[in-house]
Amino acid sequence: MKLGDILFKKGSIGVPIFFVISGFIMVFTTEKLNFNKNNLKQIILFYKKRIIRIVPLYYILTLLWMIIGGNFFLYFTDKELYTRFIHSILFLPQKDIFPILYLGWSLNYEIFFYLIFGISLLFKKNRYFFIIIFFIITSILGLIFTFNNGYSNMVTSHLNLYFIIGILFALLLEKFSVPKKWAIPISIIGIASFILFLLDLISIDNELLVIPIISLFVFSFLLFDYSFHFKGKKSLVFLGDISYSLYLSHPFVDIFFRKFKVDGYLNLPYFIFKIIIVIIVAAFLYHFVEKKITEYLKLKLKI
């Protein structure tokens, strides 16, 4: 089996990991909100920050994907393609149809989570209770009913549970400390079980049963950080900074390799070479596009 097949045959598993981390981060990015001020302004500010973070780079790379695909003008003349274009830029899922830049399907969930999180700020100190109850109820509805609408399927998807798991982790680690003697075995179990699942040594068909494995895996790293105050090396911070650019741009690198018929994942040197190229492209995109646009918009919008 090819190295890439072994490591990335469950590539979409990175999405729920990202969702858990998103839920976790949202707790800390909003913990200092002053609810004594105009609450509506706080909510608008929250939405502005999230939009600036997600939308510009996604739009740019979506347009680039349209151009590379050679169908750019068809998206404005063909009814079905135009509908797909509108749904893509508005983060509205379609049933059985991916966004133009296919990775955008996960951003649909992310934007929806931000929408609900912003609404939850109306409940001030009870905001987490609102979010948790909301996503539990919608997930239960998704188990009971079958919907033929892409947006309804997203709203009632079990994937939204990963966001509230991230929130719960943040609240848990904020209030309780886990002794180091427990942190190490918990982290080992979490990481080991995830690796076994990734390599198909643990077979789980039910997606709901996968939730504990992915959640414990993320919690393992969070717990290790909190227990041992591991701040991370500069290289890890760097990868964290470019992660969004890396996520959106890596399909373009893949297309380049396919275009020139560079057969992939056959050996370790090739695999390492491709990873290096992906990181270089992402770093360039982050420093010269994503970061520049974000700084410009923050200045213009006075955020």
BATOR-698442 format. One line per 5 residues: number of its first residue (from 1); for each residue y, x, z of C-alpha. Coordinates in steps of 0.001 Angstrom, whole numbers, padded with zeros to 6 digits. Each point is the difference from the previous one (the first is absolute). Example, Ala and Ser with C-alpha at 12.3 -4.5 7.8 and 13.67 -1.06 7.14 Angstrom:
2
1	-004500,012300,007800 ~ 003440,001370,-000660
//
This chain:
303
1	000000,000000,000000 ~ 003513,001214,-000813 ~ 002198,001193,002843 ~ 002658,-002591,-000746 ~ -002573,-002788,-000004
6	-001189,001053,003433 ~ 003464,000225,001516 ~ 001831,-002814,-001779 ~ -002536,-002643,-000996 ~ 001527,-002052,002827
11	003525,001001,-000981 ~ 001441,-003429,000830 ~ -000943,000624,003620 ~ 003256,001930,000262 ~ 001940,-003262,-000337
16	-001087,-001567,003329 ~ 000599,003378,001674 ~ 003524,-000125,-001403 ~ 000400,-003569,001292 ~ -001027,000975,003547
21	002497,002863,-000052 ~ 002713,-002334,-001352 ~ -000512,-002449,002846 ~ 000078,002868,002479 ~ 003210,001475,-001415
26	001809,-003349,-000091 ~ -000246,-000273,003785 ~ 001849,003268,000513 ~ 002564,-000451,-002777 ~ 001150,-003281,001554
31	-000410,000675,003727 ~ 003667,000978,000418 ~ 001398,-003099,-001678 ~ 002835,-001537,001985 ~ -000725,-003718,000124
36	003233,-000647,001868 ~ 001789,000538,-003303 ~ -000085,-002351,-002986 ~ -003719,-000525,-000532 ~ 000422,-000975,-003648
41	001755,003302,-000723 ~ -002888,001860,001625 ~ -002463,-001786,-002262 ~ 002065,000647,-003143 ~ 000284,003676,000944
46	-003765,000168,000493 ~ -000622,-001465,-003458 ~ 002518,002354,-001623 ~ -001716,003056,001481 ~ -003448,-001161,-001098
51	001150,-000852,-003533 ~ 001707,003371,-000418 ~ -003162,001724,001175 ~ -002448,-001815,-002290 ~ 001668,-001559,-003027
56	001980,002628,-002006 ~ -002804,002502,-000576 ~ -002477,-002772,-000718 ~ 002297,-001510,-002633 ~ 000604,003372,-001664
61	-003699,000832,-000223 ~ -000863,-003521,-001140 ~ 002415,000380,-002933 ~ -001426,003444,-000743 ~ -003511,-001469,000016
66	001131,-002656,-002495 ~ 001437,002684,-002285 ~ -003071,002229,000192 ~ -002230,-002973,-000750 ~ 001896,-000549,-003256
71	000548,-003690,000768 ~ 003510,000172,001426 ~ 001661,-002534,-002317 ~ -003029,-002296,000027 ~ 000679,-000688,003673
76	003174,-001784,-001088 ~ -001351,-001831,-003060 ~ -003542,-000984,000994 ~ -000085,-002918,002448 ~ -003000,001198,002035
81	001256,003572,000234 ~ 003485,-001202,000932 ~ -001505,-002121,002775 ~ -001907,003038,001209 ~ 003214,002043,-000074
86	001914,-002568,002076 ~ -002823,-000258,002532 ~ -000161,003784,000228 ~ 003672,000577,000760 ~ 000135,-002924,002447
91	-003171,001133,001798 ~ -001696,-003311,-000731 ~ -003764,000344,-000529 ~ -001798,-001739,-002842 ~ -003575,-001156,000242
96	-002356,002615,-001519 ~ 002913,001913,-001577 ~ 001344,003278,001363 ~ 003704,000906,-000087 ~ 001108,002162,-002935
101	-000277,003111,002151 ~ -003312,-001085,001471 ~ 000568,001683,003377 ~ 002711,-002584,000545 ~ -002603,-002482,001244
106	000095,001704,003406 ~ 003808,-000046,000009 ~ -000168,-003780,-000426 ~ -001674,-000102,003412 ~ 002455,002492,001441
111	003032,-001996,-001148 ~ -001552,-003199,001349 ~ -000548,001709,003359 ~ 003658,001078,000037 ~ 001024,-003572,-000790
116	-001943,-001363,002978 ~ 001093,002852,002257 ~ 003643,-000707,-000829 ~ -000471,-003689,000822 ~ -001665,000987,003278
121	003234,001679,001113 ~ 001373,-003514,000509 ~ -002397,-000225,002934 ~ 001422,003207,001507 ~ -002309,001187,002824
126	-002698,-002447,-001091 ~ -000053,001346,-003558 ~ -003389,001705,000289 ~ -001581,-003136,001381 ~ 001316,-001912,-003028
131	-001308,002577,-002499 ~ -003439,000257,001597 ~ -000485,-003762,000204 ~ 001307,-000485,-003543 ~ -002398,002470,-001612
136	-002980,-001120,002065 ~ 000552,-003622,-001047 ~ 000509,000875,-003682 ~ -003109,002226,000014 ~ -002074,-002821,001487
141	001303,-002326,-002713 ~ -001125,002576,-002555 ~ -003531,-000104,001408 ~ -000124,-003798,-000004 ~ 001662,-000827,-003311
146	-000182,001373,-003545 ~ 003297,000291,-001847 ~ 000580,000281,-003746 ~ 003473,001438,000426 ~ 000604,003748,000224
151	002762,-000306,002577 ~ -002046,-002313,002229 ~ -002907,002422,-000180 ~ 002263,002816,001148 ~ 001576,-001998,002821
156	-003416,-000983,001368 ~ -001712,003352,-000611 ~ -001788,001812,002828 ~ 001845,003158,-001094 ~ 003065,-001263,001861
161	-001921,000448,003248 ~ 000391,003755,-000391 ~ 003751,-000355,000499 ~ -000405,-001719,003356 ~ -002607,002563,001037
166	002622,002692,-000579 ~ 002473,-001996,002100 ~ -002547,-000370,002806 ~ -000738,003738,-000059 ~ 003713,000776,000378
171	000406,-002424,002903 ~ -003172,001310,001651 ~ 000927,003680,-000205 ~ 003542,-000779,001108 ~ -001172,-001590,003252
176	-003235,001822,000818 ~ -001119,003612,-000038 ~ -003584,000995,-000755 ~ -001392,003005,001944 ~ -000745,003047,-002145
181	-003650,-000092,001045 ~ -000279,-003399,-001717 ~ 002316,000732,-002918 ~ -002243,002696,-001483 ~ -003288,-001999,-000116
186	001801,-003129,-001247 ~ 001630,002024,-002791 ~ -003303,001648,-000938 ~ -001787,-003363,-000164 ~ 002820,-001531,-002061
191	000152,002816,-002540 ~ -003788,000432,-000216 ~ -000656,-003714,-000568 ~ 002642,-000081,-002739 ~ -001529,003002,-001788
196	-003480,-001529,000211 ~ 001351,-003230,-001477 ~ 001909,001876,-002713 ~ -003166,001826,-001051 ~ -002023,-003238,000050
201	-002147,001260,002870 ~ 001118,-003155,001788 ~ -000347,-003021,-002271 ~ 002296,-002947,000721 ~ 000448,-002816,-002507
206	002156,-002335,002089 ~ 003656,001016,-000348 ~ 000840,-001393,003442 ~ -002526,002382,001565 ~ 001751,002918,-001689
211	003186,-000740,001969 ~ -001230,001614,003279 ~ -001074,003188,-001802 ~ 003312,000493,-001806 ~ 002000,-001024,003070
216	-001856,002389,002303 ~ 000453,002785,-002550 ~ 003799,-000405,000008 ~ 000034,-000480,003773 ~ -001887,003293,000393
221	002881,001963,-001508 ~ 002647,-001981,001868 ~ -001867,000469,003275 ~ -000413,003721,-000580 ~ 003713,000317,-000708
226	001018,-001955,003100 ~ -002486,001717,002320 ~ 000599,003576,-001110 ~ 003592,-000410,-001237 ~ -000934,001415,-003381
231	003166,000016,-002074 ~ -001694,001199,-003144 ~ 000609,003036,-002151 ~ 002745,000115,-002597 ~ -002575,-000467,-002749
236	-001116,-003329,001480 ~ 003596,-001151,000426 ~ 000631,000974,-003625 ~ -002993,-002036,-001204 ~ 001222,-002928,002057
241	003440,000204,-001605 ~ -001338,000014,-003556 ~ -002804,-002512,000662 ~ 001717,-002971,-001679 ~ 000924,002016,-003087
246	-003530,001394,-000058 ~ -001550,-003454,000215 ~ 002042,-001406,-002879 ~ -000070,003061,-002250 ~ -003626,001150,000164
251	-001136,-002453,-002758 ~ 002383,001780,-002383 ~ -001684,003320,000747 ~ -003362,-001631,-000591 ~ 001186,-001286,-003397
256	001172,003504,-000919 ~ -003416,001470,000756 ~ -001739,-002737,-001970 ~ 002414,000385,-002915 ~ -000941,003634,-000397
261	-003648,-000789,000696 ~ -000254,002212,003039 ~ -003333,-001099,001428 ~ 000462,-000666,003665 ~ -001619,000478,003364
266	-002780,002207,-001385 ~ 000611,002873,002355 ~ 002010,001017,003028 ~ 002549,002248,-001818 ~ 000906,-002833,-002380
271	000273,-002463,002870 ~ 002326,002314,001944 ~ 002078,000647,-003136 ~ 000513,-003721,-000595 ~ 000979,-000602,003634
276	002568,002817,-000249 ~ 001505,-001536,-003158 ~ 000201,-003419,001676 ~ 001823,001519,002991 ~ 002417,001969,-002220
281	000902,-003109,-002013 ~ 000430,-002053,003180 ~ 002173,002666,001637 ~ 002256,000174,-003063 ~ 000254,-003790,-000130
286	000769,-000234,003709 ~ 002734,002652,000091 ~ 001727,-000768,-003302 ~ -000513,-003745,-000406 ~ -001155,-001914,003079
291	002096,001898,002545 ~ 003115,000128,-002198 ~ -000105,-003730,-000764 ~ -000625,-000890,003641 ~ 002929,002113,001197
296	002285,-001439,-002689 ~ -000876,-003615,000814 ~ 000365,000567,003740 ~ 003471,001379,-000625 ~ 000992,-002853,-002320
301	-001400,-002706,002272 ~ 001337,001727,003133 ~ -003365,000044,001732
//
